[in-house]
Amino acid sequence: HHVANPDGADEVAATLARRLPACEPAIVTGLGPVLALHVGAGAVAVCLQLPPPST
């Protein structure tokens, strides 16, 4: 996610792809207005979704 910083978000996504090659490709999107208001322009965030533990 990013706030008016797609280049920064793409750079983070590329770094994650290099460092975590077994992971799915990153999806880069804009951050919602409520969070963007709090973190400010230029912010970049990473959210992870892990698979459920196997039983």
Number of C-alpha atoms within 10 A of each C-alpha: 23 23 22 16 14 17 12 16 24 18 11 18 18 14 12 16 15 11 10 11 10 8 10 9 12 17 11 16 14 15 17 11 11 8 11 18 11 9 15 13 12 14 18 23 14 13 8 6 5 6 6 6 5 4 3
